[in-house]
Amino acid sequence: MAFYLKEYERLLHDLKLVTDRKIITVSEAIRRISLGAPINDTIILRHDVDRKPSKAEAMALLEHRLSVRSTYYFRCNKAGQFPAAAVKRIVLLGHEVGYHYECLSRCNGRSKEALAQFSQHLTAFRAIAPCTTVSMHGAPLSSRHNQYLLKNQNITKYGLDGDAVLSLDDMMLAYLTDTGGQWQADDSCNLRDRIGIFTEAFPNASCSSFIPWLQTFPHSLYITVHPERWVESKPAFIEATARDILANQAKRTIKFMHRMSGRDSEL
């Protein structure tokens, strides 16, 4: 299902007022780790903009009003074109932006071609805005896992400080994501969006219901939000919910087919 943007506003208020943790970007987290500084007292906030960049703009404006700075990762189309206007407006609001890559799935697993495409698209993105970190797109309808593209690569050769998953995956942290249209969807609806401790203890009832738990959790919290799911009207809520229902059914079918063929590890 979808969420209302006002719920996200309440979540940010609670995170800022009830906890004493600092909300930071992906780059800030990676920088702290590289310097040997602790991140236990932080909340890493990331947005994967899979579609509808206008929703990302609305979310970025809300965060700006609340003095929250986060990271937005943008996909490009098959021609390598990014939603430049939205990227620039979000940068002007003070947020960090980066490339949401899916080259391995688009190149059907051909690594050399995918890396060349990655480099080209990264250059195209940097013509719009600075980019020091990247994040893979899950591409759940593809059998190719985009995270594998950079897994054995030295990404500093691309002028990058890190990857939103690879650079933080070994850290002790809890990960909270709205993938699948609910907090902490099971693995039939969330095929690839995982990092750190995948904490199933998070309640799904409301955005703020995990706040008391967070107050006693000794490690960092990492939140990924997809702006397209957070809407302001009932028609948009119905549309986003219907899209997730259809997508989740497709994911369940793919999960079943992979399990029957013994290819679960590819997910």
RAJOVEN-V846476 format. One record per backbone hydrogen bond with DSSP energy under -0.5 kcal/mol. CO is the residue of the C=O (numbers start at 1). NH is the residue of the N-H. If there is no record, write none. Layout:
[[CO | NH] [CO | NH]]
This chain:
[[3 | 231] [4 | 7] [4 | 8] [5 | 9] [6 | 10] [7 | 11] [8 | 12] [9 | 13] [10 | 14] [11 | 15] [12 | 16] [13 | 17] [14 | 18] [14 | 19] [22 | 24] [22 | 43] [24 | 45] [25 | 29] [26 | 30] [27 | 31] [28 | 32] [29 | 33] [30 | 34] [31 | 35] [32 | 37] [33 | 36] [39 | 42] [41 | 22] [42 | 221] [43 | 24] [43 | 45] [44 | 46] [44 | 223] [45 | 71] [46 | 225] [47 | 49] [47 | 73] [48 | 50] [49 | 75] [52 | 55] [52 | 56] [53 | 57] [54 | 58] [55 | 59] [56 | 60] [57 | 61] [58 | 62] [59 | 63] [60 | 64] [61 | 65] [62 | 66] [63 | 68] [64 | 67] [70 | 96] [71 | 47] [72 | 98] [73 | 49] [74 | 100] [75 | 83] [77 | 80] [81 | 77] [82 | 84] [83 | 87] [84 | 88] [85 | 89] [86 | 90] [87 | 91] [88 | 92] [89 | 93] [90 | 95] [91 | 94] [96 | 72] [98 | 74] [99 | 101] [99 | 135] [101 | 137] [102 | 106] [103 | 107] [104 | 109] [105 | 108] [107 | 110] [109 | 111] [110 | 114] [111 | 115] [112 | 116] [113 | 117] [114 | 118] [115 | 119] [116 | 120] [117 | 121] [118 | 122] [119 | 123] [120 | 124] [121 | 125] [122 | 126] [123 | 127] [125 | 128] [125 | 129] [132 | 161] [132 | 162] [133 | 99] [134 | 164] [135 | 101] [139 | 142] [144 | 146] [145 | 148] [146 | 149] [147 | 150] [150 | 153] [153 | 155] [154 | 157] [155 | 158] [155 | 160] [156 | 159] [162 | 134] [163 | 167] [165 | 168] [165 | 169] [168 | 171] [171 | 173] [172 | 220] [173 | 197] [174 | 222] [176 | 224] [177 | 184] [178 | 181] [179 | 182] [179 | 185] [182 | 185] [186 | 189] [186 | 190] [192 | 194] [196 | 198] [197 | 175] [197 | 199] [198 | 200] [199 | 202] [206 | 209] [208 | 211] [210 | 214] [211 | 215] [212 | 216] [213 | 216] [213 | 217] [214 | 217] [220 | 174] [221 | 44] [221 | 223] [222 | 176] [223 | 46] [224 | 178] [225 | 48] [225 | 227] [226 | 229] [227 | 230] [229 | 3] [229 | 231] [231 | 5] [233 | 237] [234 | 238] [235 | 239] [236 | 240] [237 | 241] [238 | 242] [239 | 243] [240 | 244] [241 | 245] [242 | 246] [243 | 247] [244 | 248] [245 | 249] [246 | 250] [247 | 251] [248 | 252] [249 | 253] [250 | 254] [251 | 255] [252 | 256] [253 | 257] [254 | 258] [255 | 259] [256 | 260] [257 | 261] [258 | 263] [259 | 262] [263 | 266] [264 | 267]]
